[in-house]
Amino acid sequence: MKIIRRGLEIRCVNSAGVDVRRYTLDLLGRVTEIPRTGSSLRIVAFSDWRVQHIGGLIHFIKAQKKRPDLILYAGDDVQRFRPPRRNLFAQIARLSVNGLCAVAGNDDPPACRDLIAGRHVHAVHSCALVLGRFAVVGVEGAPLFREDTEHRNIGRLLYPERVLARQMMRWRTPALANKKLIILSHAPPFGVLDFAVRYGPRSIGSRPLREFLEADTNSLLCVCGHVHRCGGQTSTVGQCLVVNAASHDSPGDVGKVALIDARNGKVSGVNWHPLT
């Protein structure tokens, strides 16, 4: 299959020259702000909730002694949170002080972006969220690598690396200046918690994200998923803690949920909770 890009338009063409898929990429365009004081955040983070019980997740969050300040979902199977006549994203958002932020994953069709909506639900790929001293920005999908490399991603929402770099340039807007950045990216940074074995062993993370984290001194936390075998692990790039919150996707696999505490400009703890 041949990939043709014109601006933000992507065409996937088969050997007969017929469009197999066509979609439009997106970039950060807006910033919304919620007034907040203080220098601490408690975050619930999870990703790739493809087979796990959403009701169990809701029960877990409700059972916390203290409401989290923010809930982060790093993508894939977004449609599971929007069954007919229900909005589970909005239901989960009500369990936190400042709502829920989410991005679409590589296996989500572009139309799923519209499902990340509702009261206190923030689609941070296109609209960053400022919370006092903190700002949440997002990256949906996964990198679309050149065909002449050993690295490859599959899926329905893939971004050429040049476009990913453009997205990250927008994180330097004045509205986000001097904020502690919390990055919600479906894909991990390249070479960091991104080594996949399904469909062949290779790294499938984002090189532009890796470069941004290495250079930026305000990046506090990067929550990602995508690579299931690396879920439940943490690493560091530059001054940023990377948390891969992915879960496996076979029937009966546990869901991995991270409780993350940030205090005084640093991540002070990450605690993992397996949910059956």
N, C-alpha and C positions, 0 to 999 in steps of 0.2 A: 504494500500500500504506500502511495506517495503522499507526502504532506506538503501542501501549498499554503504559504502564509502571505497575506496582503494586509498590511497594517495590523489590526486586531482581529481580522477574519481568518479562520482556519478552514481549509478544505482537505478532506481525506479522500483520495481518489484511488480506485482500484486499477488493475492492469489494463482494463478496457477504457480508462479515462472517465469512468462514471463516478459521480460523487457517492461515497459510502456514508459520509458524515460531514456536516458543516456546522460550525459553531463560532461564537464571538467571544473573545477574551475580554476580561474586565480589569480595570485599574482603580486604585483608591481615588475617590472623587470628593468625599465629604468627611467632615469630622463632627462628631456630636460630643457634648460635654455633660457630665453629671457632677455637680458640686460634691466634693468630698474633702474632709480634713484628715490629718493623721498620716503616718508613714508606714502603716502596716496593712497587709491584705492576707486574707485566708481564701485559698482558691481550691475548688474541686475540679479536677481535670480528667478527661477520658477521651478515647478515640476509637474509631473502627468498631462501633457497637453494632456488629452485623448480625449476630445471632443471640446476643445476650438479652436477658429479660429487662425491659425498660422499667417495669414496675418495681423490680428489685433495686434498681438504681435510685428511684424516687424514694423508696422506703429507707435506703441507706442515708440519703441526704437529710431526710426528715429526722432520722434518729440521732443526728449530731447534736451535741450539747449546745453548740453555738452555731448560728446560721453562718454559712460561708459568705464572704463578701462578693464572690464572683464565681461563676461556673463556666468552664471552657470545654467545648467539643471540637476536636480537630478533624472531623470529617469522615466520610463514607457512609452509605446507606441513610442519607439524610431523610429520605422519604418514610423511613420507619417511624420518625417522630411526628409525622403528619398523616395519621390514618384518617379515613373519612370522618368529617365533621368534628375532628379533634385536633388540638395543637399541643403536643406533649412538650415541645420546646418552651412554649409559654408557661405550661404547668411547672416545668422544672425551673424556669427563670424566677417564678414566684417564691422559690425556696431559698433564694439568696438575697442579699441586701441590694446589690446592683445589677442583678439579672444574669443573663447567659449570653456568651459570645460564641459564634460558631463559624466554620468555613466548610465549603463543600470539598469532597475528596476526589481523587482521580477517577473513581468508578461511578461517581454521581454525574448524571447528565446535566448540562448547563442550566436547564430549566429548574433544577433543584435549588438554585440560588433563591428563587422566589419563595421557597418553603422556609427559609431562615428568616422568619418574620413573626411578629406578634408583640404583645406588650412586654417590654423589658428584654426583648430578644434583639441582638445586635449582629448583623452580618459584617464582620470587621474587615473582610477583604476590600469591600468598596466603601465602607464608612468606619473610620477609626473611632475608638471610644476613649475619651479623656476622663480619668477619675482622679481629680486632684493632682498629686505628684506623679501619677502613673498614666500611661497611655497603652491601649491594646490595639495592635495592628494585625492584619491577617494576610495569609497567602493560601489560596485555594488550589486544588488540583495537585499536579506533580510535574516535574520537568520533562520537557520533550527534547530528548537528546538527538544530536545529529546521527544520521544512519551509519556513518563511518566509524562510530565508536562502539566499544563493547557494552556500554551502558544503555539500558533501555527501560522505559516505563510503558505499560499498557493502560488503557482506560479511555474514558470519554471526555475528560477535562485535563488536557495537557498543555503546558506553557513552554514556548521556546525560551531559552535562557536569557536572551536579550530582553524579552518582555518582562521576565521576572526581575531583571536588574532595574528596569524602568519602574516597576512597582515599588521597589525598595528605595529608589531615589525619592519617591514621594513621601517616604517616612521622615524625610528631613524638612518637611514643611514647617513654617514658623509656629503653627498651632501645636506641633509636637516637640518643639525645641525644649531641651532641658528636662524632658519628662523621662522617667524610668520606663523603658519599653518592655512590654510583655508581648511577645510575638506568638501568634497562633498560626502555625503552618501545618498543613496536612503532611508534607514531606519533611523529613529531617534535613539538616545541613549535610552536604556531601562529605562522606567519609566519617560521619558521626552517627552511630546508632542507625545506620542505613543499609547494612549489608544483607541483601535478600538472597534466598536460595531457590524460592519458587520460580520456575521458568529459567533457571540457571543462576549460578552464583555471581553477584555483581553488586556494586554500590549504586543506589538509585535516588540519592538525595540531591539537594539543590546546591550547586556551586555558587550562584549569586548570594544565596542565604549564608553560606559558609563565609564568603568574602565580606559580607556586611557585618557579621558578628565578629570577625577577626579585627575589623577596623573601628567598630563603634564602641564607645565607652559608656553609653547610656543603656545598652541592652541588658536587662536584668534576667529575663527568663524567656525561653523558647519552648513552648509546648507543641509536640508534634505527634505523629502516628505513622500510618502508611506501611511501615515494615513491621509486621506482626511479631516476628521472632525477637525483635529488640524491645518489645513492649515491656514496661516495668523496669526500665533502666534509665540511668542518668549519666551525663557527661558534661564537659565544659568546653566552650569555644571562646577564646578571648576572656572577657569578664562575664560571660553569659552562661547560665546553667541551662542545659538542654534536657528536657524530660520527654521521653518517648512513652506515651500513654496508650499505645495500641493494644488491642486484644486479639487473640486468635479467632478464626472464623469457622471452626468445625462445630457441629452440634454438641452441646454440652460443655464447650470451653468456657472457663471462668472469665468474668469481666474484670479488668484491671482499672482501679480508680486511684488517683493520686490526690492526697491532701497536701497542699503546698502552702507554707507560711513564708511571707516576705515581711521583713522588719528592717527599718532604718536603711533602706536602699540595698538590702541583700536578701537572698533566699536563705532563711534560717533552718528550714527543714522540709523534707519530702517523705511522706509516709504512704506506703502502698497498702491497698485493701482489695483482696480478691473477693469478687461477688459471684456466687453460684446461682 
